[in-house]
Amino acid sequence: MKPATIRDVAERAKVSVASVSRVLTGAGVVAEPTRLRVLEAVEALSYVPHSGARSLSTNRTDTVGVILPDLFGEFFSELIRGMDVAARAAGLHLIVSSSHDDASDAAAAIRSMRGRVDGLIVLSPHLDAANLAANLAGRLPVLLMNGGNNEAGRPSIVVDNIGGARTAVEHLLSLGHRRITHIGGPQGNLEARDRQAGYAEAMRAAGCTPTVVAGNFTQASGHQAMRDLLAEGVRPEAVFAGNDMMAVGALLAMQEAGVRVPDDVAVVGFDDVPIAGLVRPALTTLRIEIAETGRRAVERLVTLIAAAARPDDPSADACEIITPRLVVRQSTVGERTESALQSLSSGDST
């Protein structure tokens, strides 16, 4: 059987097609008996409105687009989870695409979504504002989440990566460590750049020499970086990895080499992905509430879509800054000290 059409609904309810449209879109006044007949016909015929036709009549798709650098890994799954919760609460659908961590791919993904979404969330550490503007048509609302620190005056959510990295290093310094090595993220990535900058600032402020080894935000790169460090025979006192997955890789490499964490080498990560609290020793890290950030991004975009008719609204251009919070676990303080810290934070003095 062919799916029912809006004309089928109109014939069954004995009303005009325009009346059916007004009932389904909520646009215009319809008498209550008419509305009930239309809804009854819709249910009886299992009618599903055509999204393309509806978007032409309402100028809305009830869909938002999300451009991410990658779709693999705990960070992005947590981010999408938060976005999905907020989108569902707002009655919206998500279209998620990957830029494959490449500016040209990100631009192509943006072009592919034009006319299909009511607004866009773009997290692309390699995509600058000029490229973004060049590849967007009209006044499509866009929220940037590129982790850079130059988005003032644009609708954006950015993480204070420099401040978070400083906090990580200051924590290690407070424990008496001076030879602190940083496993950095990929070249050209704004978040990796800022985390490395915060690390270097904190090290120089303490009179220590920064030491950076290359990584690319993957567990494998953290594992290899740590293996290379241990092979050189100059063991650092502590390691600050640019994200949790590289920190986990470093932990595994040290376990394989018989290096004790934190007794021989302390380790700090960044992001607080779910696995950070599950590995042993549990990972000290900088928490940014990933799922909550995703939820907040969709809520901000919904506000931008609603305010699209009010371009002079100053609140639309706000840059929201997320301050990472240090979560101290066993990889820097050991089990006994971590338990004591948790007791104090919960008010347990026994």
BABATOR-618536 format. One record per residue (C-alpha): residue in one letter; z, x negated, y. Coordinates in Angstrom, 2 decimals, always signed. Layout:
<atoms>
<residuo a&c3 Z&c1 X&c2 Y>
...
</atoms>
This chain:
<atoms>
<residuo m&c3 +0.00&c1 +0.00&c2 +0.00>
<residuo k&c3 -0.79&c1 -1.12&c2 +3.50>
<residuo p&c3 +2.20&c1 -1.64&c2 +5.81>
<residuo a&c3 +2.87&c1 +1.22&c2 +8.21>
<residuo t&c3 +1.55&c1 +0.95&c2 +11.75>
<residuo i&c3 +2.95&c1 +2.24&c2 +15.00>
<residuo r&c3 +0.36&c1 +5.04&c2 +14.84>
<residuo d&c3 +1.74&c1 +6.09&c2 +11.46>
<residuo v&c3 +5.22&c1 +6.30&c2 +12.98>
<residuo a&c3 +3.91&c1 +8.34&c2 +15.92>
<residuo e&c3 +2.11&c1 +10.81&c2 +13.62>
<residuo r&c3 +5.15&c1 +11.30&c2 +11.39>
<residuo a&c3 +7.50&c1 +11.79&c2 +14.38>
<residuo k&c3 +4.89&c1 +13.99&c2 +16.15>
<residuo v&c3 +5.10&c1 +11.92&c2 +19.34>
<residuo s&c3 +2.78&c1 +9.60&c2 +21.21>
<residuo v&c3 +2.41&c1 +5.89&c2 +20.46>
<residuo a&c3 +3.84&c1 +5.20&c2 +23.92>
<residuo s&c3 +7.00&c1 +7.13&c2 +23.03>
<residuo v&c3 +7.44&c1 +5.10&c2 +19.85>
<residuo s&c3 +7.02&c1 +1.90&c2 +21.87>
<residuo r&c3 +9.62&c1 +3.02&c2 +24.41>
<residuo v&c3 +12.12&c1 +3.78&c2 +21.64>
<residuo l&c3 +11.60&c1 +0.44&c2 +19.90>
<residuo t&c3 +11.65&c1 -1.72&c2 +23.03>
<residuo g&c3 +14.29&c1 +0.22&c2 +24.93>
<residuo a&c3 +12.00&c1 +0.31&c2 +27.95>
<residuo g&c3 +11.97&c1 +3.67&c2 +29.69>
<residuo v&c3 +13.80&c1 +6.94&c2 +29.18>
<residuo v&c3 +13.33&c1 +8.90&c2 +25.95>
<residuo a&c3 +14.95&c1 +12.23&c2 +25.10>
<residuo e&c3 +17.60&c1 +11.92&c2 +22.37>
<residuo p&c3 +15.86&c1 +14.28&c2 +19.90>
<residuo t&c3 +12.65&c1 +12.27&c2 +20.29>
<residuo r&c3 +14.48&c1 +8.98&c2 +19.78>
<residuo l&c3 +16.10&c1 +10.26&c2 +16.59>
<residuo r&c3 +12.76&c1 +11.49&c2 +15.19>
<residuo v&c3 +11.16&c1 +8.12&c2 +15.87>
<residuo l&c3 +13.99&c1 +6.20&c2 +14.23>
<residuo e&c3 +13.87&c1 +8.52&c2 +11.24>
<residuo a&c3 +10.13&c1 +7.91&c2 +10.91>
<residuo v&c3 +10.61&c1 +4.15&c2 +11.22>
<residuo e&c3 +13.13&c1 +4.18&c2 +8.38>
<residuo a&c3 +11.09&c1 +6.49&c2 +6.17>
<residuo l&c3 +7.97&c1 +4.37&c2 +6.55>
<residuo s&c3 +9.81&c1 +1.00&c2 +6.46>
<residuo y&c3 +7.97&c1 +0.15&c2 +9.65>
<residuo v&c3 +8.32&c1 -3.39&c2 +10.98>
<residuo p&c3 +7.07&c1 -3.95&c2 +14.55>
<residuo h&c3 +4.37&c1 -6.58&c2 +14.89>
<residuo s&c3 +6.01&c1 -9.51&c2 +16.66>
<residuo g&c3 +2.82&c1 -10.63&c2 +18.36>
<residuo a&c3 +2.04&c1 -7.21&c2 +19.76>
<residuo r&c3 +5.64&c1 -6.72&c2 +20.83>
<residuo s&c3 +5.68&c1 -10.06&c2 +22.65>
<residuo l&c3 +2.54&c1 -9.06&c2 +24.56>
<residuo s&c3 +4.15&c1 -5.84&c2 +25.72>
<residuo t&c3 +7.58&c1 -7.27&c2 +26.53>
<residuo n&c3 +6.57&c1 -10.83&c2 +27.48>
<residuo r&c3 +9.30&c1 -12.03&c2 +25.09>
<residuo t&c3 +9.16&c1 -13.49&c2 +21.59>
<residuo d&c3 +12.92&c1 -13.44&c2 +20.87>
<residuo t&c3 +12.39&c1 -16.97&c2 +19.53>
<residuo v&c3 +13.52&c1 -20.34&c2 +20.83>
<residuo g&c3 +12.10&c1 -23.72&c2 +19.91>
<residuo v&c3 +14.03&c1 -26.86&c2 +19.04>
<residuo i&c3 +12.47&c1 -30.34&c2 +19.04>
<residuo l&c3 +14.59&c1 -32.96&c2 +17.24>
<residuo p&c3 +13.86&c1 -36.63&c2 +16.53>
<residuo d&c3 +14.46&c1 -36.05&c2 +12.82>
<residuo l&c3 +15.51&c1 -33.26&c2 +10.46>
<residuo f&c3 +17.20&c1 -35.51&c2 +7.90>
<residuo g&c3 +20.88&c1 -36.41&c2 +7.80>
<residuo e&c3 +24.28&c1 -34.92&c2 +8.46>
<residuo f&c3 +24.07&c1 -35.16&c2 +12.24>
<residuo f&c3 +20.97&c1 -32.99&c2 +12.52>
<residuo s&c3 +22.08&c1 -30.53&c2 +9.84>
<residuo e&c3 +25.35&c1 -30.00&c2 +11.74>
<residuo l&c3 +23.49&c1 -29.63&c2 +15.04>
<residuo i&c3 +21.09&c1 -27.04&c2 +13.57>
<residuo r&c3 +24.02&c1 -25.20&c2 +11.97>
<residuo g&c3 +25.64&c1 -24.71&c2 +15.36>
<residuo m&c3 +22.35&c1 -23.67&c2 +16.92>
<residuo d&c3 +21.71&c1 -21.13&c2 +14.17>
<residuo v&c3 +25.13&c1 -19.51&c2 +14.69>
<residuo a&c3 +24.50&c1 -19.08&c2 +18.41>
<residuo a&c3 +20.91&c1 -17.90&c2 +17.94>
<residuo r&c3 +21.95&c1 -15.27&c2 +15.42>
<residuo a&c3 +24.68&c1 -14.04&c2 +17.76>
<residuo a&c3 +22.07&c1 -13.66&c2 +20.51>
<residuo g&c3 +19.54&c1 -11.91&c2 +18.24>
<residuo l&c3 +17.13&c1 -14.84&c2 +18.38>
<residuo h&c3 +15.09&c1 -16.81&c2 +15.86>
<residuo l&c3 +14.79&c1 -20.59&c2 +15.75>
<residuo i&c3 +11.62&c1 -22.64&c2 +15.30>
<residuo v&c3 +12.65&c1 -26.23&c2 +14.55>
<residuo s&c3 +10.24&c1 -29.15&c2 +14.62>
<residuo s&c3 +10.62&c1 -32.90&c2 +14.30>
<residuo s&c3 +9.18&c1 -35.42&c2 +16.73>
<residuo h&c3 +9.60&c1 -38.11&c2 +14.04>
<residuo d&c3 +11.38&c1 -40.16&c2 +16.71>
<residuo d&c3 +8.09&c1 -40.67&c2 +18.52>
<residuo a&c3 +7.21&c1 -39.63&c2 +22.09>
<residuo s&c3 +3.61&c1 -38.62&c2 +21.32>
<residuo d&c3 +4.72&c1 -36.53&c2 +18.33>
<residuo a&c3 +7.35&c1 -34.88&c2 +20.51>
<residuo a&c3 +4.71&c1 -34.00&c2 +23.10>
<residuo a&c3 +2.47&c1 -32.55&c2 +20.38>
<residuo a&c3 +5.35&c1 -30.46&c2 +19.01>
<residuo i&c3 +6.05&c1 -29.10&c2 +22.48>
<residuo r&c3 +2.40&c1 -28.16&c2 +22.97>
<residuo s&c3 +2.38&c1 -26.38&c2 +19.60>
<residuo m&c3 +5.24&c1 -24.12&c2 +20.71>
<residuo r&c3 +3.76&c1 -22.98&c2 +24.01>
<residuo g&c3 +3.33&c1 -19.21&c2 +23.94>
<residuo r&c3 +5.41&c1 -18.90&c2 +20.75>
<residuo v&c3 +8.90&c1 -19.30&c2 +22.19>
<residuo d&c3 +10.92&c1 -18.04&c2 +25.15>
<residuo g&c3 +12.52&c1 -21.43&c2 +25.75>
<residuo l&c3 +12.87&c1 -24.95&c2 +24.36>
<residuo i&c3 +15.67&c1 -27.33&c2 +23.46>
<residuo v&c3 +14.39&c1 -30.90&c2 +23.40>
<residuo l&c3 +16.37&c1 -33.77&c2 +21.91>
<residuo s&c3 +14.09&c1 -36.76&c2 +21.98>
<residuo p&c3 +15.59&c1 -40.12&c2 +22.96>
<residuo h&c3 +12.10&c1 -41.54&c2 +23.60>
<residuo l&c3 +10.70&c1 -38.67&c2 +25.69>
<residuo d&c3 +11.13&c1 -39.13&c2 +29.43>
<residuo a&c3 +11.09&c1 -36.31&c2 +31.98>
<residuo a&c3 +7.57&c1 -37.14&c2 +33.17>
<residuo n&c3 +6.09&c1 -36.76&c2 +29.68>
<residuo l&c3 +8.05&c1 -33.57&c2 +29.18>
<residuo a&c3 +6.76&c1 -32.01&c2 +32.40>
<residuo a&c3 +3.19&c1 -33.07&c2 +31.62>
<residuo n&c3 +3.24&c1 -31.24&c2 +28.33>
<residuo l&c3 +4.83&c1 -27.98&c2 +29.38>
<residuo a&c3 +2.90&c1 -25.06&c2 +30.82>
<residuo g&c3 +4.17&c1 -22.60&c2 +33.39>
<residuo r&c3 +7.89&c1 -22.04&c2 +33.85>
<residuo l&c3 +9.08&c1 -22.16&c2 +30.26>
<residuo p&c3 +12.87&c1 -22.75&c2 +30.34>
<residuo v&c3 +13.79&c1 -26.13&c2 +28.83>
<residuo l&c3 +17.15&c1 -27.66&c2 +28.02>
<residuo l&c3 +17.18&c1 -31.43&c2 +27.54>
<residuo m&c3 +19.47&c1 -33.15&c2 +25.05>
<residuo n&c3 +18.09&c1 -36.67&c2 +25.09>
<residuo g&c3 +21.36&c1 -38.58&c2 +25.39>
<residuo g&c3 +20.22&c1 -40.39&c2 +28.53>
<residuo n&c3 +22.32&c1 -40.73&c2 +31.67>
<residuo n&c3 +19.52&c1 -39.94&c2 +34.15>
<residuo e&c3 +19.25&c1 -36.18&c2 +33.79>
<residuo a&c3 +21.27&c1 -35.16&c2 +36.84>
<residuo g&c3 +19.66&c1 -32.14&c2 +38.49>
<residuo r&c3 +18.02&c1 -30.96&c2 +35.26>
<residuo p&c3 +19.25&c1 -28.38&c2 +32.75>
<residuo s&c3 +20.74&c1 -30.73&c2 +30.18>
<residuo i&c3 +23.56&c1 -31.60&c2 +27.83>
<residuo v&c3 +24.23&c1 -35.32&c2 +27.49>
<residuo v&c3 +26.85&c1 -37.34&c2 +25.64>
<residuo d&c3 +28.80&c1 -40.01&c2 +27.53>
<residuo n&c3 +27.65&c1 -42.69&c2 +25.11>
<residuo i&c3 +28.67&c1 -45.55&c2 +27.38>
<residuo g&c3 +32.20&c1 -44.22&c2 +27.81>
<residuo g&c3 +32.50&c1 -43.41&c2 +24.11>
<residuo a&c3 +31.47&c1 -46.94&c2 +23.13>
<residuo r&c3 +33.98&c1 -48.42&c2 +25.57>
<residuo t&c3 +36.70&c1 -46.28&c2 +23.97>
<residuo a&c3 +35.73&c1 -47.56&c2 +20.51>
<residuo v&c3 +35.94&c1 -51.20&c2 +21.58>
<residuo e&c3 +39.16&c1 -50.71&c2 +23.53>
<residuo h&c3 +40.73&c1 -49.20&c2 +20.40>
<residuo l&c3 +39.78&c1 -52.29&c2 +18.38>
<residuo l&c3 +41.00&c1 -54.60&c2 +21.15>
<residuo s&c3 +44.33&c1 -52.78&c2 +21.22>
<residuo l&c3 +44.76&c1 -53.66&c2 +17.54>
<residuo g&c3 +44.38&c1 -57.37&c2 +18.35>
<residuo h&c3 +40.74&c1 -57.83&c2 +17.36>
<residuo r&c3 +38.58&c1 -60.11&c2 +19.48>
<residuo r&c3 +35.57&c1 -60.96&c2 +17.31>
<residuo i&c3 +33.98&c1 -57.52&c2 +17.35>
<residuo t&c3 +30.37&c1 -57.17&c2 +16.21>
<residuo h&c3 +28.17&c1 -54.22&c2 +17.15>
<residuo i&c3 +25.57&c1 -52.82&c2 +14.75>
<residuo g&c3 +23.05&c1 -51.35&c2 +17.18>
<residuo g&c3 +20.62&c1 -48.48&c2 +16.86>
<residuo p&c3 +16.81&c1 -48.53&c2 +17.05>
<residuo q&c3 +15.04&c1 -50.28&c2 +19.92>
<residuo g&c3 +14.01&c1 -47.95&c2 +22.76>
<residuo n&c3 +16.47&c1 -45.21&c2 +21.76>
<residuo l&c3 +18.44&c1 -44.08&c2 +24.82>
<residuo e&c3 +21.61&c1 -43.28&c2 +22.86>
<residuo a&c3 +21.53&c1 -46.63&c2 +21.08>
<residuo r&c3 +20.93&c1 -48.40&c2 +24.39>
<residuo d&c3 +23.89&c1 -46.72&c2 +26.10>
<residuo r&c3 +26.26&c1 -47.29&c2 +23.17>
<residuo q&c3 +25.35&c1 -50.95&c2 +23.13>
<residuo a&c3 +25.83&c1 -51.13&c2 +26.90>
<residuo g&c3 +29.31&c1 -49.59&c2 +26.66>
<residuo y&c3 +30.21&c1 -52.04&c2 +23.89>
<residuo a&c3 +29.05&c1 -55.03&c2 +25.94>
<residuo e&c3 +30.92&c1 -53.85&c2 +29.06>
<residuo a&c3 +34.20&c1 -53.48&c2 +27.17>
<residuo m&c3 +33.82&c1 -56.84&c2 +25.45>
<residuo r&c3 +33.09&c1 -58.71&c2 +28.67>
<residuo a&c3 +35.94&c1 -56.95&c2 +30.47>
<residuo a&c3 +38.28&c1 -58.31&c2 +27.77>
<residuo g&c3 +36.82&c1 -61.81&c2 +28.05>
<residuo c&c3 +35.13&c1 -61.57&c2 +24.66>
<residuo t&c3 +31.56&c1 -62.50&c2 +23.75>
<residuo p&c3 +29.38&c1 -59.58&c2 +22.60>
<residuo t&c3 +27.58&c1 -60.00&c2 +19.27>
<residuo v&c3 +24.87&c1 -57.46&c2 +18.35>
<residuo v&c3 +22.99&c1 -57.14&c2 +15.07>
<residuo a&c3 +20.06&c1 -54.78&c2 +14.56>
<residuo g&c3 +20.19&c1 -51.40&c2 +12.84>
<residuo n&c3 +18.21&c1 -48.17&c2 +13.01>
<residuo f&c3 +20.86&c1 -45.41&c2 +12.64>
<residuo t&c3 +20.39&c1 -45.20&c2 +8.84>
<residuo q&c3 +23.00&c1 -45.95&c2 +6.18>
<residuo a&c3 +20.65&c1 -48.50&c2 +4.61>
<residuo s&c3 +20.37&c1 -50.44&c2 +7.88>
<residuo g&c3 +24.14&c1 -50.57&c2 +8.29>
<residuo h&c3 +24.49&c1 -51.79&c2 +4.71>
<residuo q&c3 +21.90&c1 -54.53&c2 +5.23>
<residuo a&c3 +23.35&c1 -55.60&c2 +8.58>
<residuo m&c3 +26.80&c1 -56.01&c2 +7.05>
<residuo r&c3 +25.43&c1 -57.90&c2 +4.04>
<residuo d&c3 +23.66&c1 -60.30&c2 +6.42>
<residuo l&c3 +26.84&c1 -60.83&c2 +8.45>
<residuo l&c3 +28.88&c1 -61.62&c2 +5.35>
<residuo a&c3 +26.17&c1 -63.96&c2 +4.04>
<residuo e&c3 +26.36&c1 -66.00&c2 +7.25>
<residuo g&c3 +29.98&c1 -66.87&c2 +6.45>
<residuo v&c3 +31.25&c1 -66.00&c2 +9.93>
<residuo r&c3 +33.15&c1 -62.81&c2 +9.29>
<residuo p&c3 +33.91&c1 -60.59&c2 +12.31>
<residuo e&c3 +37.40&c1 -59.18&c2 +12.74>
<residuo a&c3 +35.95&c1 -55.74&c2 +13.44>
<residuo v&c3 +32.65&c1 -53.85&c2 +13.50>
<residuo f&c3 +31.61&c1 -51.07&c2 +15.87>
<residuo a&c3 +28.55&c1 -49.31&c2 +14.46>
<residuo g&c3 +26.25&c1 -47.29&c2 +16.71>
<residuo n&c3 +26.65&c1 -44.22&c2 +14.49>
<residuo d&c3 +28.63&c1 -43.08&c2 +11.46>
<residuo m&c3 +25.85&c1 -43.52&c2 +8.91>
<residuo m&c3 +25.50&c1 -47.23&c2 +9.74>
<residuo a&c3 +29.29&c1 -47.53&c2 +9.62>
<residuo v&c3 +29.33&c1 -45.95&c2 +6.14>
<residuo g&c3 +26.63&c1 -48.40&c2 +5.03>
<residuo a&c3 +28.75&c1 -51.28&c2 +6.37>
<residuo l&c3 +31.80&c1 -49.97&c2 +4.48>
<residuo l&c3 +29.84&c1 -49.91&c2 +1.23>
<residuo a&c3 +28.57&c1 -53.46&c2 +1.76>
<residuo m&c3 +32.13&c1 -54.72&c2 +2.31>
<residuo q&c3 +33.41&c1 -52.91&c2 -0.77>
<residuo e&c3 +30.67&c1 -54.55&c2 -2.84>
<residuo a&c3 +31.67&c1 -57.96&c2 -1.44>
<residuo g&c3 +35.40&c1 -57.44&c2 -2.03>
<residuo v&c3 +36.17&c1 -57.32&c2 +1.70>
<residuo r&c3 +39.16&c1 -55.09&c2 +2.48>
<residuo v&c3 +38.94&c1 -52.50&c2 +5.24>
<residuo p&c3 +40.83&c1 -52.56&c2 +7.58>
<residuo d&c3 +42.91&c1 -55.55&c2 +6.37>
<residuo d&c3 +40.00&c1 -58.01&c2 +6.57>
<residuo v&c3 +37.57&c1 -56.14&c2 +8.83>
<residuo a&c3 +38.16&c1 -52.93&c2 +10.83>
<residuo v&c3 +35.29&c1 -50.47&c2 +11.28>
<residuo v&c3 +34.54&c1 -47.79&c2 +13.91>
<residuo g&c3 +31.59&c1 -45.39&c2 +13.93>
<residuo f&c3 +30.24&c1 -42.78&c2 +16.35>
<residuo d&c3 +29.54&c1 -38.99&c2 +16.04>
<residuo d&c3 +32.12&c1 -37.87&c2 +13.41>
<residuo v&c3 +29.67&c1 -36.41&c2 +10.91>
<residuo p&c3 +31.37&c1 -34.62&c2 +7.98>
<residuo i&c3 +31.16&c1 -37.61&c2 +5.62>
<residuo a&c3 +33.18&c1 -39.75&c2 +8.06>
<residuo g&c3 +36.40&c1 -38.08&c2 +6.96>
<residuo l&c3 +35.46&c1 -38.09&c2 +3.26>
<residuo v&c3 +34.64&c1 -41.75&c2 +2.59>
<residuo r&c3 +37.46&c1 -44.12&c2 +1.64>
<residuo p&c3 +38.80&c1 -45.60&c2 +3.73>
<residuo a&c3 +38.19&c1 -42.65&c2 +6.04>
<residuo l&c3 +36.21&c1 -43.68&c2 +9.10>
<residuo t&c3 +37.62&c1 -44.05&c2 +12.59>
<residuo t&c3 +34.96&c1 -42.67&c2 +14.91>
<residuo l&c3 +34.09&c1 -40.99&c2 +18.21>
<residuo r&c3 +33.89&c1 -37.22&c2 +17.77>
<residuo i&c3 +31.36&c1 -35.21&c2 +19.77>
<residuo e&c3 +31.76&c1 -31.83&c2 +17.99>
<residuo i&c3 +28.18&c1 -31.77&c2 +16.72>
<residuo a&c3 +27.95&c1 -28.12&c2 +15.62>
<residuo e&c3 +29.70&c1 -26.98&c2 +18.79>
<residuo t&c3 +27.21&c1 -28.96&c2 +20.86>
<residuo g&c3 +24.34&c1 -27.19&c2 +19.06>
<residuo r&c3 +25.94&c1 -23.81&c2 +19.68>
<residuo r&c3 +26.47&c1 -24.65&c2 +23.33>
<residuo a&c3 +22.85&c1 -25.78&c2 +23.71>
<residuo v&c3 +21.49&c1 -22.41&c2 +22.54>
<residuo e&c3 +23.93&c1 -20.54&c2 +24.77>
<residuo r&c3 +22.79&c1 -22.62&c2 +27.74>
<residuo l&c3 +19.14&c1 -21.94&c2 +26.89>
<residuo v&c3 +19.79&c1 -18.19&c2 +26.63>
<residuo t&c3 +21.27&c1 -18.35&c2 +30.13>
<residuo l&c3 +18.23&c1 -20.28&c2 +31.37>
<residuo i&c3 +15.85&c1 -17.69&c2 +29.87>
<residuo a&c3 +17.78&c1 -14.86&c2 +31.53>
<residuo a&c3 +17.74&c1 -16.73&c2 +34.84>
<residuo a&c3 +14.02&c1 -17.59&c2 +34.70>
<residuo a&c3 +13.33&c1 -14.92&c2 +37.29>
<residuo r&c3 +15.86&c1 -16.59&c2 +39.60>
<residuo p&c3 +14.51&c1 -20.13&c2 +40.07>
<residuo d&c3 +16.79&c1 -20.75&c2 +43.05>
<residuo d&c3 +19.95&c1 -20.35&c2 +40.94>
<residuo p&c3 +21.70&c1 -23.76&c2 +41.32>
<residuo s&c3 +23.71&c1 -23.32&c2 +38.11>
<residuo a&c3 +20.52&c1 -23.47&c2 +36.05>
<residuo d&c3 +20.04&c1 -27.18&c2 +36.80>
<residuo a&c3 +23.52&c1 -28.28&c2 +35.73>
<residuo c&c3 +23.89&c1 -31.46&c2 +33.68>
<residuo e&c3 +26.72&c1 -30.89&c2 +31.21>
<residuo i&c3 +28.42&c1 -34.08&c2 +30.01>
<residuo i&c3 +30.19&c1 -34.29&c2 +26.64>
<residuo t&c3 +33.07&c1 -36.78&c2 +26.46>
<residuo p&c3 +33.51&c1 -38.22&c2 +22.96>
<residuo r&c3 +37.06&c1 -38.23&c2 +21.57>
<residuo l&c3 +38.50&c1 -41.06&c2 +19.49>
<residuo v&c3 +39.53&c1 -39.97&c2 +15.98>
<residuo v&c3 +41.70&c1 -42.65&c2 +14.39>
<residuo r&c3 +41.50&c1 -42.93&c2 +10.61>
<residuo q&c3 +42.11&c1 -45.49&c2 +7.86>
<residuo s&c3 +39.16&c1 -47.80&c2 +8.59>
<residuo t&c3 +41.03&c1 -49.29&c2 +11.55>
<residuo v&c3 +44.73&c1 -48.60&c2 +11.03>
<residuo g&c3 +45.29&c1 -48.20&c2 +7.28>
<residuo e&c3 +46.82&c1 -45.30&c2 +5.40>
<residuo r&c3 +50.44&c1 -45.70&c2 +6.52>
<residuo t&c3 +49.65&c1 -46.06&c2 +10.20>
<residuo e&c3 +47.18&c1 -43.16&c2 +10.05>
<residuo s&c3 +49.84&c1 -40.93&c2 +8.45>
<residuo a&c3 +52.31&c1 -41.89&c2 +11.17>
<residuo l&c3 +49.78&c1 -41.13&c2 +13.89>
<residuo q&c3 +49.03&c1 -37.73&c2 +12.35>
<residuo s&c3 +52.77&c1 -36.93&c2 +12.12>
<residuo l&c3 +53.30&c1 -37.79&c2 +15.75>
<residuo s&c3 +50.29&c1 -35.75&c2 +16.88>
<residuo s&c3 +51.57&c1 -32.71&c2 +14.96>
<residuo g&c3 +55.08&c1 -33.03&c2 +16.35>
<residuo d&c3 +56.60&c1 -34.15&c2 +12.99>
<residuo s&c3 +59.22&c1 -36.78&c2 +13.78>
<residuo t&c3 +60.50&c1 -37.23&c2 +10.22>
</atoms>
